Amino acid sequence: MLNPKSNLFSKASTTNFSAGRFELSMQADSDLVLYPVERLGDPDSAYWASNTNGVQDKLSLKFDESGLLYLVNSTNMMVYKVTEGKAGDGRFLRRVTLEIEGTFAQYVWNMDGNGSSWSSAWQPLKDPCKDVKGQCGNNGICRLTDQNKPDCSCPPQFNFIDRQDHFKGCMRSSSPGQTCRTKSTMYRLDNTNWLRGVDTDSDYSVMLDLSEIECQQSCLNDCMCVVVTYDNAVCRKKQMPLFDGRQAVEINSRVFVKVSDDFNLESPEQSKETEGKTLVFIGIALLAGISSLLAAAFLVMWLCGSKFHRNRKNRQQHKTVAGLMAFSYREIEAATDGFIQELGRGAFGKVYKGELRDGRIIAVKVLDKVTQEELGEREFSTEMSVIGTSNHKNLVQLYGFCDEGSHRLLVYEYMSNGSLDTPLFVDSGFLDWSIRVKIAMGTARGLLYLHEECQTQILHCDIKPQNILLDQNYNPKISDFGLAKLLRAEQTRTFTAARGTRGYIAPEWIDSVPVTVKVDVYSFGMMLLEIICCRKTVKLDTPENQIILVNWIYKCLERGNLVELVAQQQVEGVKIDIRQLERMVLVGLWCIQELPHLRPSINNVVQMMEGKVEIAMPQPPVSPPPVLRLLGSFSSSISTYIK
């Protein structure tokens, strides 16, 4: 039984049974719908539905012993039959499966027959490229193989986001000096098109009575344009991301992709040969590097030996959990001199400065009662074991914890330059531009680790300047990640009450719809725009057109006058790289798109900030911003927000 607001996921792969790329959703409006996971809730992305959303009663999906699949109301009465045909009997085994490639089917095994496999009894979606949306991710192209399986490729001047998983989509690759304003040309793709969004999302401009040459030139002159299609004198321009790309002989539209003039299209054979040579070179370099690292490691071990023996006595008395020391309350009380020096108050409790017996300076977070209650019935030490496995240079290091009676404390490394909000909003001087770029890049890499690289995926839920701490060299480290909502391996989203801080909270929290890691991407985008301009999202003591930061930034971008954003900082003598400034602005605006599926993953964010991929023009920010929607009308709430 699939009840209202419940979901059925496809497998990640034939050997990985965790949640995959597609989802069957029994929606609260009684409609049974299939979506790509990354575009859940977007009506244009649904690729199969029961169309029962007009039913008054909330429906559930039922699969009974007879083999029928149907929707029932609250009294268990059948309202809609999903599968066709009559009910079977005990001679047949039946199963219903949401396949890895997103198709939905019922299979039958005849127990009286001599068959040795399942046979298809009902399958509304037969072509995983044509019938299923989001098959090859954003910007990808799906082609059906001879085995009726989807195979993904990228358009010219695009690369796979993940070489090991082509279904994650493609990102535009960079070439020397490539920007919106460099010289480009159009490359024709045969039997290909991105078919979603006729007169909607990706087709943002439709022009009539143009010649093919005029159509191509229009795209070359337009920064937002990535692809044009030309058919019967109708020219359609598309922007990134490109949705639902497909290659098939029946597709007759002429499609042209914008590429830079210096782009060299290699044949598949040349590409493989080049890749092979690169792998050999990398292998040799790795062997040399490993040898050097081993030699250095032995030297470090010898030099640090005496220090290890000095500290061993102090550390061996502590029990450890996943590498974290379990302190007694008395030890931490002594280390902080009775919790005298308060460093600040965060979302989860007060923070105090201290010093361990081995000389390490620490910051001790004393969790308040509310936070302890939110941890629920799960053992605190179990939570600590998850946090203890998270280790990255852009995460605040957790040394240990205390779980003694009513005392629950976390012992962190001390960050001498405090939190990012002070130099951004409080101090009179501006942070040097290069330092701000370093802070933004480091924070993005820390989020990438939390989302995609650590053992247990972690959703932070409260990215903001106050939670970005700076060491003595202004290297950024994300704090409070360990107490965020942890996403277990079988989860991809959570239905919880809104979390986070106004000004950084994603629209889906406000609208009470399912959330993903894209909420962190949104918060990062808002913070990135603040880092660029050294000011808060809303600021009343500025000219009227600058009060709402995101609107001001977008207007400056449209006018090609980004210098206005940093004019005051330039007066102060801070050197700004204008190209880098433009890239950072574009990344920030993509991150705060209202629809989660339009926001890039944090992996894509890092690539864009590093200049590895070209960035298209984003859509304008929503108005009013989500923070003002949360607070009410603009006129009555903006002053409240500032306070």
Secondary structure, 3 states (H helix, E strand, C coil): CECCCEEEEEECCCCCCCEEEEEEEECCCCCEEEEEHHHCCCHHHCCEECCCCCCCCCCEEEECCCCCEEEECCCCCEEEECCCCCCCCCCEEEEEEECCCCCEEEEEEECCCCCCCCEEEECCCCCCCCCCCCCCCCCCEEEECCCCCEEEECCCCEEECCCCCHHHCEEECCCCCCCCCCCEEEEEECCEEECCCCCCCCEEEEEECCCHHHHHHHHHCCCCCCEEEEECCEEEEECCCCCCEEECCCCCCEEEEEEECCCCCCCHHHHHHHHHHHHHHHHHHHHHHHHHHHHHHHHHHHHHHHHHHHHHHHHCCCEEECCEEECCHHHHHHHCCCCCCEEEECCCEEEEEEECCCCCEEEEEEECHHHHHHCCCCCHHHHHHHHHCCCCCCECCEEEEEEECCEEEEEEECCCCCECHHHHHHCCCCCCHHHHHHHHHHHHHHHHHHHHHCCCCECCCCCCHHHEEECCCCCEEECCHHHCCECCCCCCCECCCCCCCCCCCCHHHHCCCCECCHHHHHHHHHHHHHHHHCCCCECCCCCHHHCEHHHHHHHHHHHCCHHHHHHHHHHCCCCCCHHHHHHHHHHHHHHCCCCHHHCCCHHHHHHHHCCCCCCCCCCCCCCCCHHHHHHCCHHHHHHHHHC
